[in-house]
Protein backbone atom coordinates (compact mmCIF):
# COMPACT_ATOMS: atom_id res chain seq x y z
CA UNK A 1 0.00 0.00 0.00
CA UNK A 2 2.91 2.35 0.75
CA UNK A 3 4.27 1.86 -2.79
CA UNK A 4 0.84 2.77 -4.17
CA UNK A 5 0.81 5.95 -2.05
CA UNK A 6 4.18 7.08 -3.45
CA UNK A 7 2.93 6.49 -6.99
CA UNK A 8 -0.36 8.15 -6.10
CA UNK A 9 1.30 11.39 -4.93
CA UNK A 10 3.69 11.33 -7.89
CA UNK A 11 0.75 11.22 -10.31
CA UNK A 12 -0.99 13.95 -8.30
CA UNK A 13 1.82 16.49 -8.44
CA UNK A 14 3.72 15.57 -11.63
CA UNK A 15 1.49 17.59 -14.01
CA UNK A 16 1.88 20.73 -11.87
CA UNK A 17 5.67 20.37 -11.72
CA UNK A 18 5.97 19.79 -15.47
CA UNK A 19 3.61 22.67 -16.25
CA UNK A 20 5.54 25.08 -13.99
CA UNK A 21 8.80 24.09 -15.72
CA UNK A 22 7.28 24.58 -19.17
CA UNK A 23 5.29 27.72 -18.36
CA UNK A 24 8.01 30.24 -19.41
CA UNK A 25 8.31 28.46 -22.76
CA UNK A 26 4.60 28.49 -23.54
CA UNK A 27 3.19 31.18 -25.86
CA UNK A 28 1.48 34.10 -24.11
CA UNK A 29 -1.81 33.04 -25.70
CA UNK A 30 -2.81 29.36 -25.70
CA UNK A 31 -5.89 27.44 -26.86
CA UNK A 32 -8.21 27.58 -23.83
CA UNK A 33 -11.25 25.73 -25.19
CA UNK A 34 -12.15 23.52 -28.14
CA UNK A 35 -15.62 23.00 -29.61
CA UNK A 36 -17.29 19.76 -30.64
CA UNK A 37 -15.75 20.21 -34.10
CA UNK A 38 -12.24 20.15 -32.53
CA UNK A 39 -11.69 23.82 -33.43
CA UNK A 40 -10.46 26.43 -30.96
CA UNK A 41 -13.35 28.50 -29.60
CA UNK A 42 -11.39 30.57 -27.08
CA UNK A 43 -7.81 31.66 -26.51
CA UNK A 44 -6.48 32.39 -23.03
CA UNK A 45 -3.44 33.27 -20.96
CA UNK A 46 -0.60 30.75 -20.63
CA UNK A 47 -1.39 30.60 -16.90
CA UNK A 48 -4.63 28.82 -17.68
CA UNK A 49 -2.44 25.77 -18.32
CA UNK A 50 -2.22 25.49 -14.52
CA UNK A 51 -5.96 24.85 -14.11
CA UNK A 52 -5.99 21.15 -15.04
CA UNK A 53 -2.91 20.29 -12.89
CA UNK A 54 -4.51 22.11 -9.94
CA UNK A 55 -7.74 20.18 -10.48
CA UNK A 56 -5.72 16.94 -10.61
CA UNK A 57 -4.31 17.64 -7.15
CA UNK A 58 -7.74 18.48 -5.73
CA UNK A 59 -9.18 15.31 -7.25
CA UNK A 60 -6.35 13.26 -5.74
CA UNK A 61 -7.06 14.56 -2.23
CA UNK A 62 -10.80 13.99 -2.76
CA UNK A 63 -10.19 10.33 -3.65
CA UNK A 64 -7.94 9.87 -0.60
CA UNK A 65 -10.72 11.22 1.63
CA UNK A 66 -13.20 8.96 -0.15
CA UNK A 67 -10.93 5.95 0.48
CA UNK A 68 -10.85 6.70 4.21
CA UNK A 69 -14.64 7.09 4.27
CA UNK A 70 -15.13 3.78 2.44
CA UNK A 71 -12.75 2.06 4.85
CA UNK A 72 -14.88 3.12 7.82
CA UNK A 73 -17.84 1.27 6.28
CA UNK A 74 -15.95 -2.03 6.30
CA UNK A 75 -15.65 -4.11 9.45
CA UNK A 76 -12.04 -5.28 9.38
CA UNK A 77 -9.76 -5.36 6.37
CA UNK A 78 -8.92 -2.65 3.88
CA UNK A 79 -10.58 -3.92 0.70
CA UNK A 80 -12.67 -0.78 0.20
CA UNK A 81 -9.76 1.57 0.81
CA UNK A 82 -7.55 -0.33 -1.63
CA UNK A 83 -10.28 -0.37 -4.28
CA UNK A 84 -10.84 3.40 -4.05
CA UNK A 85 -7.08 4.07 -4.06
CA UNK A 86 -6.54 1.92 -7.16
CA UNK A 87 -9.46 3.66 -8.87
CA UNK A 88 -7.93 7.01 -7.94
CA UNK A 89 -4.57 5.93 -9.39
CA UNK A 90 -6.16 5.08 -12.73
CA UNK A 91 -8.09 8.36 -12.80
CA UNK A 92 -4.95 10.34 -11.96
CA UNK A 93 -3.12 8.62 -14.80
CA UNK A 94 -5.89 9.73 -17.16
CA UNK A 95 -5.66 13.33 -15.88
CA UNK A 96 -1.86 13.25 -16.27
CA UNK A 97 -2.10 12.14 -19.88
CA UNK A 98 -4.67 14.86 -20.58
CA UNK A 99 -2.40 17.48 -18.96
CA UNK A 100 0.54 16.45 -21.13
CA UNK A 101 -1.69 16.31 -24.22
CA UNK A 102 -2.90 19.87 -23.66
CA UNK A 103 0.63 21.08 -22.88
CA UNK A 104 1.53 19.84 -26.36
CA UNK A 105 -1.42 21.64 -27.96
CA UNK A 106 -0.65 24.78 -25.94
CA UNK A 107 3.02 24.80 -26.89
CA UNK A 108 2.24 24.34 -30.59
CA UNK A 109 -0.88 26.58 -30.46
CA UNK A 110 -2.93 23.86 -32.15
CA UNK A 111 -6.11 25.36 -33.60
CA UNK A 112 -7.59 22.07 -34.81
CA UNK A 113 -7.28 18.95 -32.63
CA UNK A 114 -7.70 16.72 -35.68
CA UNK A 115 -4.20 17.85 -36.71
CA UNK A 116 -2.70 16.20 -33.63
CA UNK A 117 -1.41 12.67 -34.41
CA UNK A 118 -3.08 11.27 -31.28
CA UNK A 119 -6.87 11.68 -31.17
CA UNK A 120 -8.04 13.06 -27.81
CA UNK A 121 -11.22 10.96 -27.63
CA UNK A 122 -9.25 7.81 -28.44
CA UNK A 123 -6.78 8.64 -25.66
CA UNK A 124 -9.49 9.36 -23.09
CA UNK A 125 -11.63 6.32 -23.84
CA UNK A 126 -8.65 3.98 -24.08
CA UNK A 127 -7.70 5.07 -20.55
CA UNK A 128 -11.34 4.75 -19.48
CA UNK A 129 -11.37 1.20 -20.82
CA UNK A 130 -8.30 0.37 -18.74
CA UNK A 131 -9.97 1.98 -15.70
CA UNK A 132 -13.06 -0.20 -16.19
CA UNK A 133 -10.93 -3.36 -16.43
CA UNK A 134 -9.04 -2.48 -13.23
CA UNK A 135 -12.24 -1.57 -11.38
CA UNK A 136 -13.90 -4.75 -12.63
CA UNK A 137 -11.00 -6.83 -11.29
CA UNK A 138 -11.27 -5.37 -7.76
CA UNK A 139 -15.07 -5.12 -7.53
CA UNK A 140 -15.70 -8.68 -6.23
CA UNK A 141 -13.49 -7.94 -3.19
CA UNK A 142 -15.33 -4.73 -2.26
CA UNK A 143 -17.50 -4.93 0.85
CA UNK A 144 -20.95 -3.37 1.17
CA UNK A 145 -20.55 0.42 1.23
CA UNK A 146 -22.03 3.64 -0.17
CA UNK A 147 -18.90 4.80 -2.04
CA UNK A 148 -17.59 2.27 -4.54
CA UNK A 149 -18.89 -0.74 -6.42
CA UNK A 150 -22.23 -1.52 -8.05
CA UNK A 151 -24.35 0.43 -5.58
CA UNK A 152 -28.10 0.31 -6.06
CA UNK A 153 -30.94 0.09 -3.55
CA UNK A 154 -31.24 -3.57 -4.58
CA UNK A 155 -27.57 -4.57 -4.38
CA UNK A 156 -27.29 -3.20 -0.82
CA UNK A 157 -30.28 -5.11 0.61
CA UNK A 158 -28.08 -7.85 2.10
CA UNK A 159 -24.63 -9.42 1.75
CA UNK A 160 -25.79 -12.01 -0.79
CA UNK A 161 -27.26 -9.49 -3.22
CA UNK A 162 -24.18 -7.30 -2.74
CA UNK A 163 -21.68 -10.08 -3.42
CA UNK A 164 -23.50 -11.38 -6.49
CA UNK A 165 -24.00 -7.87 -7.87
CA UNK A 166 -20.29 -7.04 -7.47
CA UNK A 167 -19.24 -10.27 -9.16
CA UNK A 168 -21.53 -9.62 -12.11
CA UNK A 169 -20.59 -5.93 -12.24
CA UNK A 170 -16.90 -6.82 -12.21
CA UNK A 171 -17.29 -9.12 -15.21
CA UNK A 172 -19.43 -6.60 -17.10
CA UNK A 173 -16.92 -3.81 -16.37
CA UNK A 174 -14.05 -5.91 -17.73
CA UNK A 175 -15.98 -6.79 -20.90
CA UNK A 176 -17.04 -3.15 -21.39
CA UNK A 177 -13.47 -2.00 -20.81
CA UNK A 178 -12.13 -4.35 -23.48
CA UNK A 179 -14.83 -3.24 -25.94
CA UNK A 180 -14.10 0.46 -25.29
CA UNK A 181 -10.35 -0.07 -25.80
CA UNK A 182 -11.07 -1.77 -29.13
CA UNK A 183 -13.39 1.11 -30.09
CA UNK A 184 -10.69 3.67 -29.19
CA UNK A 185 -8.35 2.01 -31.69
CA UNK A 186 -11.00 1.59 -34.41
CA UNK A 187 -12.80 4.96 -34.21
CA UNK A 188 -11.86 8.59 -33.65
CA UNK A 189 -13.43 11.85 -32.54
CA UNK A 190 -17.25 11.79 -32.23
CA UNK A 191 -17.65 8.17 -33.36
CA UNK A 192 -15.28 7.03 -30.60
CA UNK A 193 -17.29 9.03 -28.07
CA UNK A 194 -20.66 7.77 -29.37
CA UNK A 195 -19.85 4.06 -29.47
CA UNK A 196 -18.05 4.17 -26.12
CA UNK A 197 -21.01 5.89 -24.45
CA UNK A 198 -23.39 3.31 -25.93
CA UNK A 199 -21.29 0.54 -24.37
CA UNK A 200 -21.27 2.34 -21.02
CA UNK A 201 -25.05 2.89 -21.07
CA UNK A 202 -25.70 -0.74 -21.99
CA UNK A 203 -23.39 -1.87 -19.17
CA UNK A 204 -25.13 0.42 -16.67
CA UNK A 205 -28.63 -0.77 -17.62
CA UNK A 206 -27.62 -4.44 -17.56
CA UNK A 207 -25.86 -4.14 -14.19
CA UNK A 208 -28.80 -2.33 -12.55
CA UNK A 209 -31.19 -4.93 -13.95
CA UNK A 210 -29.05 -7.75 -12.55
CA UNK A 211 -28.94 -6.19 -9.06
CA UNK A 212 -32.76 -5.92 -9.16
CA UNK A 213 -32.96 -9.56 -10.24
CA UNK A 214 -30.72 -10.66 -7.33
CA UNK A 215 -32.78 -8.62 -4.85
CA UNK A 216 -35.94 -10.27 -6.13
CA UNK A 217 -34.36 -13.69 -5.71
CA UNK A 218 -32.42 -13.27 -2.44
CA UNK A 219 -33.91 -10.14 -0.84
N, C-alpha and C positions, 0 to 999 in steps of 0.2 A: 504493500500500500504506500510505503514511503517513496518508492521509486516512481509510482504513479503521481504522487504529489509534486515531486520535482519536475516531472514532465508537464504536469498540469500548469504549474506556475510559469514554466518556460513558454508554453503556448499562450498563456495569458498576456505576458509582457513583451514577447518577441516582436509583434507587429508595431508596438509603440516605439521600441528601441530602434528598429529598422527605419521607421518613418521619421523619427527625430534626426537620425544620421543623414537620411536622404533629403530632408526638408530644404536645406540651402540650395540643393541642386535642382529642385522642382521649379517649373515655370511659375511666374507670379500668378497667372490665371490657369486653372485646371478645370477639366470637365467635372462638374458637380452633380449632374443628374442626366440620365439617359431615358428616353421615351421607349414605348413598346416597340418602335421601329428601329431600336438600337442607335438612334441619332441623339447627339447632345441637345438637351433642351435648356440647360443652364450652365453658365460658367461661374466659378467661384474662386476665392482666395486659396492659395496653396495650403494655408493653415486648416482648411476644411478636410485635408487628408488625415488629420488627427482624430476626426470624429469616430470613424470605424474602429481604430485601435482602442480608443477610450471606451467605446461600447463593449468591445471584446473583454476588457478588464472588468467592467461592471457585470457582464454576463457571467464571467468566471466566478466572481464572488457570490453572485446569486445562486449558482449551481452548488457551490460549497455549502451555503446556508440550507439549500433544499436537501442536500445529502444528509446533513445533521438532523433536519426535521424528519426525514424518512427513517433514519436510524432509530429515532425515539419511538416510532410506531412498530418496531420489531422487538419482540421479547427474546433477547439473546442473539448473538451473531451480528454480522455486519453486511449481510447480503444486500439490503436496500441501499446502504451507504455506498457500497462498491458499485452497484448498478447505476446509481445517479452519477457517481464520479466518472465511470467509464463513458456514460452518455455525454457528460460535460466535456470530456477529453475529445470525443469525436466532433462535437459541435465547435469546440475551440479550433480544432484543425480546419474545419470548414471556414470559420471566420478568418483564420490566418491566411488561407489560400485566397480568399476574397480580398483581403488587405493587400497582399502582394500583387494580385491581378490588377487592382485599381491603382496601385503605385506605378505599375507599368503603363496603364492608360493615361495616368496623370503626367508622367515624365515625358511621354511621347505625344501628349495632347491629342489623343485619339478622338476623332469626332464621330466615327462610325464603328461600333463594336464588332460589326461583321468583318472588319478589316484585320482584327486581331486573330492570329492563327488558332488560338484556343477559344472555343465558344463558351461564353459565360454560363449559359443554361446547362450545357453539357458538364461543365466543371461542378456546378452546384448540385445537380441531380446525381452525378456519379458519387459525390461525397455523401449525399443523402442516402443513396443505395447502400453504401458501406455502413453508414450509421444504422440503418434498419437491420442489416445483417448482424451487427454487433449487439444491438438492443434485443433482437430476436434470440440471440444465443444466451443472453443473461436473464431473459424474462422468466423462464421456468424456476429460477432460484429466488425470485423476488417474493417476499412475504406480503401478506395483505396490508395495504397502506393506501393513503389518499394522494400520493405524489407520483409514483412511477408504476408502469405496467398497464395491462388492459383493465382500466378502472371504469366499471359501469355499476349502476345500482343492482344489477343482477350478479355480476362477478363477485361482488363483495358481500353477498348474503351469508356465505359460510366458507370454511376452508376448502371444501371439496369443489365448489363452483369456482373459487379463486384459482386453485391449482390447475384445474382443467382448462380454464380460460387462458391462463398464462402460457400453458403448454401449447394450446392451439394458436394463440397470438404470436408466440415465438416462432412457430413454423411459418405462419402466414407472413410475418415480418421478413423472415429470411428469403422466402420466395419472392415477395414484393421487391426486396432490395436487389436481388439478382436481376429481376425483370427491368428495374429502373436503371441499373448499371448498363444492361444491354441496350436499352433505349437511348441512354446518354451517348453511346458510341454510334448508334445507327441514325439518330436524328439530332437536329440542331435548332437553336432559337425557339420559336413558338411551338413547333411540333414536339420538341423535347419536353417543353413545359406541359403541353396538353396531354400527351400520352402518359407522362409520369404522374400527373394529377389524377388521371383516370384510374391508374393502378392503385394509387393511394386511397381514392374514394371507394373503390371496390373492396380493398383490404379492410377499410374502416367499417363498411356496411356488413361484410361477412363476419368480422370479429365480434361486432356488437350483437349480430344475430346469434352467433354461437354462444355467447355469454347468456343470452336470454334463454336459449335452448337448454343450457346446463342448469340454469336456475329453475326452469320448469321441471326438470328431471330430478334434481337433487335438493332443491330449495325447500 
